[in-house]
Amino acid sequence: MARIHWVLALMAALLCASSAASAHEARGRLVSDNIPDAPASLAEKLDAYLSGREARLLGWSPSGGLLILTRFGDVDELHLVAHAGAARRQLTFLREPITQAAFSPDPNRAGLAYFSDPEGKENAQLYYQRPGESGAKLLTDGKSLNSNAVWSNNSHEIAFSTSARGTSRDIEVVDPESGALPHLALSGDGAAWYPLDWSPDDRKLLVLKSVSFAECYLYIVDLVSGQKREVEPAPGKVRIAGARYSRDGQRIYLISDRDGEFTQLRYVNLFTGDKKVLSGHIPWDVQELAISRDGQYLAFVSNERGVDKLNLVDLRAHQDLTPPTLPADGVIDSLSFDAVGKRLAFGFAANDRPRDAYVLEIAGNTLEAWTQSEPGPVNAANFAAPRLLQFPTFDEQDGRPRQIPVYVYQNAAPGPHPVLIALEDGPPSQFRPSYEPWYQYLVNELGFAVVAPNLRGASGYGKTYRALGSGMLREDAIKDLGALLVWLGAQPGFDAKHVVISGEYYGGTLALAALVNYSERLRGGVDVGGITDFIGFLSNAAAYDQAGERAQFGDERDPDVRAYLKRLSPLTNADRIVRPVLIVQGRNDARVAAQSEQMLNTLRSRGGVVWYLQADEGRAFQSRLNRDAYYQAFAQFLQSQR
């Protein structure tokens, strides 16, 4: 009865608040439904945390500068940094964000290829821009989904993945200067294929066939004959996280979990068949690699308990080198050697450091930040440092309760603190502490503790742990959330009566599932683009995505699996959600946009309290204006649950 009175009181409060904002109000590219306007004080404090900028490294320019993505306006744009500490010179001026870009390696061409998603419709197109020209030439058809562009070594052609033929992700090749249309290099035959590297003579392509996160196949495709050859066939399913040609073309360096729990760096000699594991001394995942153009150096990143470590190998001397210590524990991305192989660039971010571009000069073993991004008008030194803890769950491992890793952000003020459980994208992704200004706002301004678990099914802890959350075991991740709620209730620093759960994408699905099963322990939930109907999601997936989605969630064509997925779907159990919900959705996300609206209507038809925000974008909100509106609505929703 107390719960009913509480819900009715909250509904009344929301009805009063709606006088400040109409029940269904369009604000530019946004639709705001039942969400009050943010008070000026809230918007101002939140903006202080979100107004910082980062520098996302994309690679080197032919002249030895760095190509980065950074934001001065509403979306990220391409900029060039000539040297360490130099000003960021803007190269593109678009309304839509850029997702990937690379200069031609040939300094005589110096053309720039990049992907941009016109109107946020989730169909990124490939463009080519000549040096000194403000406009760019469209290289693709304007309607298909395109990604993973790789320049050839002679800089004449670009290989990329495309859905232009509808039923698969094929690989096409285009010469951007010729004026000719892209031509087919490999037909996907209903699967998803991606180019990874060109052979040194540009006659072959190293390509990846991706069935699912945990099932990949590596091939070499002869561009003249069209024949393909599998590299190191495996008797079972193998995850492949990256691969590159050696500079002499004799070896393939690849990252796979073929022989163990974790992905390892190994090489395969294409002519002798010799194989060797290079990272066997590291009992954690290897996740990225790069090879210098002269073939002397190989760099790779290992993910060790959620913290990245940079590794460098001198291939000629057969020697592991010791790079300088990084400024802090954090995450590394975008490894890239310069044209002569003397410098290694990479992106780096940490809890109190926005992502910036760093350069390692190999000969002197010195590390220098080329960009220094500002966190905004806040003191990052006051940011709460995440603590890595564990909580026991319902089942056992080696005769003891299985322990689930969880990161906790909490300020030093006396508790107990209200809690936000943040699920991010959910399994198989892994939450890793990086630069998180939104969490710092919640901790420092709203007094929340942010709890980010890596539930079973997450990557980074071995493939056995990852498999625990797949297929017919998927419900066990929901049980982990129940165990987390019990654990929170036993910790004196947390206010177990004020817990909200949120999730993005599949994390949103888990947040809704938690509301279905544990409403008595929760005050509300936030769903950002979550799946609400597994059967509809799987049956309507693009042909080239279906195999992977079915491998992860289950095959809905099997009667037993179909019944299981229907029982597990949040939409089936919407009548059990009795707490307020904020639903956030990109209108152009064809996978789940209709499902979010169906959940909205179903909950409201049963008298549920729902806030709804929709943006004219795809799965991720790329526009600063849209992201600000999302976080403002999120902050107000959390405050309404206090």
N, C-alpha and C positions, 0 to 999 in steps of 0.2 A: 504494500500500500504506500509506503514511504517513497518507493521508486516512482509510482504513478504520480504522486503529488509533485515530486521533483521535476519530472518530465513536463507536467502541465505548467508548472511555474516557468520553466525555461521557454516553453512555447509562447507563453504570454509575453515574456521579455523580448523574444524575437519579433513578435508582432508589433510591439512598441518600437523596436529598433527599425523595423521596416518602413516606418514613416519617414526615415531619413533617406531611404533608398527604395525604389519601387520593387515590386515582387519579381519583375523580370525586366531588367534594364540593360540595354545595349550601350556600352561605353567604348566607342571606337571599334577596335577589332575584338572587343570582349563582350561577353554576355554575363551579367551578374544577376543572380536570382536569389533573393532572400538574404543578401549580404549587405549589411549596413556600410555606409561610407566610413572610411577609416578616420579617426580623429587626427587632427593635424599633429598633435604631440607624438602619437604612435608612428605616423608616417615619417616624421622627422628623425626620430631615434632609429627606426629601422633602416632608413636611407643611409644613415651614417655607417652602418655595417655593410650594406650592400653596394655602396657607391665606389668601393675599391675596384681596382682593375687587375688583370693578370696578363701575362704574355705567354701564349701557347706557341711553342716552337714547332715549325714545320720543316725546316731544313736550311741549307746554305744557298746563297746566291752565287752565280758564276764569278762575281768579283770578290767573294770572300766575306760578304755580310751575311746576316741571319734574316730569314723570312719568318715572321711571326704573325699570329692573330691576336689582336687586342681591340679593346672597345673605347672609343671616345664619345660615341653617340648611342643610338638605340641597339645596334647589333655589332658583332665582331667584324673587323675589316682587316685586310692584309696590310702589313707594314714591313718596312725594311730597316734593319739596324746595321749601320755600316761598320761599327766597331764597338767595343765595350764602352758603355755609358753614352753612346751617341743617341741623338733624338730619334724617335720612331717616325719614319717618313711614310705617310699613308699612300698606298698604291691603288686601292679600290674604294669606290664610293657607292655602295649599293644599299638597297632597302632591306634585302634579305641576307641572312648570315652565310658565311662561307664555311664549309666543313673540312676541306682538304685542299692543299695547293702545293705545287713544286715548280721550281725553275727548271728549264732545260739545262742539262749539264754542260752544253756547248756554249762557251762565252760569246761565240760569233752569232748565236741565235738569241740566247738570253730570254726566250719567250717564257711566259708564265701560264701554266695550266691549273685550273681550279674548279672545284665543284661548288655550286650554289643551288639552293632550293627555291625556285620562284614561287612567291606567294605562300610559302610554308606548306606546300601540298605533299610533302614527303616523296618527291620525285626529283632528286638532285640531278642537275644537268652539268655536263662537262663544257667548260669555256676555255678559250685560249686568247691571251692578251699579249701583243707584241710590245717590246720595250718602247717607252715614249708615247704610247697610244693610250687614250683614256677609255676607249671602248673595248669590248671583248667579243670574240666570235664564238657563236654557239656551235659545238661539235656534235652534239647528240640530237635526238629527235624532239626534245621539248616536252615529252610526256612520260617516258620510261624512268625507272629507277637505276641510277648509275653510281659506281663507287670504285675505289681501289685502283686509282690510276698509277701506272709505273712507266717512267721514261725509259726508252732503250738507251744503251750505252753510247751510241753514236748521236743521240738526241734528235733523231729524225721522226721517231714514232712513239706513240703512247698506247699501252695496253690497258684495258679497263674492263670491269664487270658491268653487265647491263641486262635489264629485263625487257629489252625492246621486243623480243619475240613472245613474251607473255607467259610461257609455261616453264621457263627456266632462267637461271642467271648465266648467260653466255659470256664469252670473252671476245671482245672486238679490239681491233687495232686501227689507229688513225694517224696519218701524217698531218699535223695541224697546219702546216705551211702549204700543202699541196692543193687544197681546195676540194680534194676527193672525200667522199663519204666514208665512214668507218666500214671496215670489212670484217667478216666473221673469221675468228681464229680458232674457236672451239665452241661447239654446240653443247649446251649443258644437259640436254636430254632429260629435262625435268628436274635436274638438281641445281645446286648453287655452286658456281665455280668462280675463283678469284685469282688473278695474276699476282705472283709474289716477286718474281725477279726475271731478268733476261740473262741468257747465257752470254759469256764475254764476247762472242762473235755475233750476237743478236739473231742467231738462226733458230733459237729455241726459247721457249717460255717455261719457267717453273711455276706450276699452278696448283691450287688447293681445291679439292672437292670437299665441301663441308655439308655433311648430312645433319649433324647436330654438334652441340658444344663438345661432346665426348667422342664423336665419330668423324674422323677426317681421313682423307687420302691425298697423297702427294704424287704428282705426275710431272713428267717432262714432255712437252708438246713440240714436235718438229713443225715449224711454221711453213716449211716447203712441202712436205709430204702429208702433213696433217696427222701423222701417227703419234700416239702417246704411249709413254712407258711409265709404269708405276715405280716410285722410288721406295725401296725397303718395304715390300708388302708385309702385312702383319696377319697372324692367324685370328686375331680378335679385333675389337674396336679400340682405336687409338686416338687420343687427342693430339693434334698438331697445332702449336701456338705460333709457328713462324718457321721460315726456311730461306736460305740464301745460297747462291752459287759461290764457290771459291773463285778467286780471280783467274785461276788457270783453267777453270771449267771442269776440273777432274773430280771435285768433291761437292757434295751438298751438305751444308751445315743446317741442322734442323733442331727444333725443340719439340719433344714428344714425351708422352708417358708410357711408351711401349714396354719398358722393362721394370716399371716400379710404380709406386704410389704417386710420385711427383713428376712433373715435366722436367726433362733433363736436356742439356745441350749435348749433341752428338754429331758425328759426321759419318757419311757413307761415301766411299770411293766408287764412282760410277763405272770404273774400268776393272778394278781388282776385286771389288766387293768388300774390301776391308771396312770395318766399322769400329768406332771408338766413342765412348762416353767421356766428355770433357768436364762435366760438372758433377761427377759422382761423389765428390767430397762435400757437396751441398745438399742437405736433406730437406730441401724446400723447392718450390716451383721456380723454374727459370721461365721468364715471360717475354723477353724481347732480345733481339740480337742485331748487330750491324757489323759489316766488314769494310775495311778501308779499300779504296779503289786500287791501291797498289798491292793489296793482298797481305800486307804485313800484320795488321792488327785486327783483332776481333773483340768486340765489346758485347757484354750481355748483362742483363739485370736479373737478380734473384730476389724473390719476395720471401723474406725471412721473418715469420711471425707478423706479417702485415707491414713490415718496414723494408724498403728497397735498399739493395746493396749494388753498387756499380762494380763490375768485374771487367778486367782488361787482360788480354792475352797477346803476347808477341808470337805470332805463328811461325815466323822464320827462326826465332831463337828457341821455340818450344818452351816459353817461359811465362808463368803467371806474373803479371805486374801488380803493384799495389797503388791504386789511385789515391789522391788526397781524401781525407775525411770530409764528408758532406757537412754543410752548416748545421744540420739537425736531422733527427729521424723524420723521414718523409717518403714521398713517392717520386719515381723517376719515369719519364716517358720520352719518346721521340729521339732515340739515339741516332746520330748522324755525323759521319766523318766528312771533313772538308775534301776538296778535290784532290789534294796531294797527300792526304792521309796523315797529316801532322797534328790535326786538332779534332777533338770529339766534342760535339755539342749535344746537349740534352736538356729537357725540361725538368724542373724540380719544384716541388711544393711541400710545405710542412704546416703544422698546426697554426703557427703564427707567421707564416710566410706565404704570400700569394705566389702562384706559379710564375716562375721566371725562367729565362734562358741562360744556361751556364755553358762555359767552354773550358775543356781540359786541354792544355798544351802538353802533348805527350812527352816531348824531349825533356822539358823542365819539370814535368809532373806538377804543374801549377793549375789551380782552378780559379776561374774568374766569372762573376756574374755580369753578363752583357746587358741585362735589363734589371731594373730595380722598381718593381711595381709597388704602388701605394695601397695600403689597406683601407684608405679613406680616413675620415676625421675621427678615428678611434685609435687607442693605444693597444697594438697587438701584444705588447708585453703583458697585458692584463688578461689575455685569453686563457680560458680554462684548458688545462692539458688533459687529454683523455687518458683514463686508466683502463688497462686491459685486465678484466676479471673473468671468472667462470661461474656458471651456475649449474647445479645438477638437474638432469631431466628425468623422464619417466623410465627409460630403459637402462641397461647395463652394458658396460664395456670392460672386458677382462675381470668380471666379477664385481665391479664397482659401478656406481651410478655414472652414466655418461656425462661428461662435462661439456657445456656449450660456451664458446668464447663470446664475450660481450664487452664492448667499449662503453665507458661511462664518462660523460661530461658533467661536471658539477662544480659550483662555486664554493668558496670557503665559508660562506655565511651559514649560521646555524640552521639546521633543517627542522622538521622534515620538508623536503622539496617536492612539489608536484612533478610528475614524470611524463615525458614524451618518449614512447617507444618508437624509434625511427627504423623502418625496414628497408629504406632505399629501394633497390630494384628486386630484392629477394634472390633466392638461389636461382642459378648457380653463380651469381656474382658474389663478390666479397666486399664487405665494408672495410675500408682501410682509412685510418686517420690522415687527413690532408688539410687543405685550407677550407674551413667550413664557417664562414661568417654568420650564416643563418643560425647555426647551433650556438655560436657565441652570443648572439643577440638574445636567444631564448634563455641562456644561462645567466648572463649579466644584467639583462633588463627586465625579463619576466620572472626570473627566479626559478626556472625549470631545471630539472636534471634531464639530460638527454641520454637515452640508453639505446645503443645500436648493436644488436646481437648478430652473430653469423650463425644462423640456424643450420641444422643439418641440410645438406644439399649445396652449401656454399663451397666455392673453390678456394684454394689456398691451403687446404688441410688434408690433401690427398684424395685420390679418386674413390676410395672406399667411403669416406665421409660424404663426398659429393653425391655418390649413388644412393645414399640413404634418403634423399628427398625427391627421388624421381619415380615416375610411373605410379604404381599402386601403393608406394610408400609415402606418397606426397602428404597424406593426412598427418604423418608423424611430425612434420614441421609445425603444424598447428598445435599439436600436443606440446612441442617445445615452448610455444608461446604461453600455454597454460602453466608450464613449469616456471617460466620466467616471471609470471605474475605472482606465483606463490613465493618465489625467491625475493621479489621486490617487497612483498608484505612482511618478510622476516628481517629486512634491513632497516635499521633505525633512521638512516638518512633520507629515506624516501617516504612520501605521503601516499600510501597505498590506496587511499580513498579518492585520490585525484590523479588518475592515470589515463592518458589519451594515447591512442596508437595511430600511427600514420605509415603509409607506404606508397612507393612509386612503382607503377607498372605491375609486375607480379607481386611486389611488396604491397601494393594496394589491394590485390586479391587476398593476401594473407591478413591484412588489416581488417577487411570485411569479414573474413572467416573468424577472426578473433572476436569481432562484435557478435557474430552468430553464436559462438560457443561460450564466451566469457563476459557477456554484457554486465553481469553482476559485479565484476571487478574493474570495469572500465567506465569512464565518463563520456567518451565519444571517440570518433575515429575520422581519419582523413584518407580518402582514396584518390590517388592521382593516376588516372589511366589504367586502372586494374581490370583484369578479366573477371567478369561476373557470371559468364555462361561458357564453360569449357567446351561443350559440344558445339555451340555456335562458333566459337573462336577457332576450333580445329577444322570444322567442316568448311568454313569460309576463308581459311588461310590461303595465301597465294600458293600455287602449285609447287614452286621451288622452295617454299618454307614448310610445307606440310610434313615432310618426313622428319625434319628436325623438331618441329613442335610436337609431333606424335611421339618421338623418342623421349622427349622431356616430360610430357604430360600424360601420355597414354593414347592408344589408338581408339578413337570413338566408334570405329566401325565394328569393333569386337563387342558383342552384347554385354558381357560382364564388365568390361572397362567402361562402356557407355553408361551403365547403371551406376557405377562407382563415381564417374565424373559428374553425373547429374546430381547425385547426392551431395557431392562436395561443392558444387557451384554456389556461390553466395546468393545468386538470384533465386535459386530453389528455396533457400532458407531465409529469404528477406523478412518473413514474418517474425523471425526470432531476433531481429535487430531492433532493439528498443532504445538505443542511445542516439543522440544527434550525430549527424554525419556531414562532413564537407566533401563534396565530390568535385574534382577538378579534371577537366578534359580538354584535349586538343581537338577541335572540330574536324581536322583533316586526318586524324589517326583512324584510318579505315579499319584497323583491327578491332577496336573496342569503342569507338565513339557512340555508336548506336546502343551498345550494351550499357554504357554509363547513363544515357538518357532513360533506358528501360529501367535501370535500378532506381534512378531518381523518381520516376513516375510510380513504380511499385511501392517504394517506401512511403511516398506521400499519400498514396491511395489507402494505406494502412494507418494513416495519422502520424507518420514519422516526421521528425524535424530534420530537414535537409537544406544545407546551403549549397549552391551550385555556381561554379565558375567555368566558363567555356571561352577559349581563345581561338582565334582564326589561325591556328598553327597545327603542326603535327604532334608527334609523341612528346617531344621536349619543347619547352617554351624557350625560344631563342631570343625573342625581343625583350629588351630591358623593361619596357613599359608593361608587358604581360607578366614578366617575372615579379615585378614590384607589386602588381595587383594580386598575384597569387600569394606572395608572402604576407601582404597586408591582410588578406582574408584569413590566411592561416593563423596569424598572430591574434586577430580578433576572435577567431573560433576558439583558440586555446584560452583566451581570457574569459570567454563566456562559460567555460567549463570549470572555472575556479570556485 
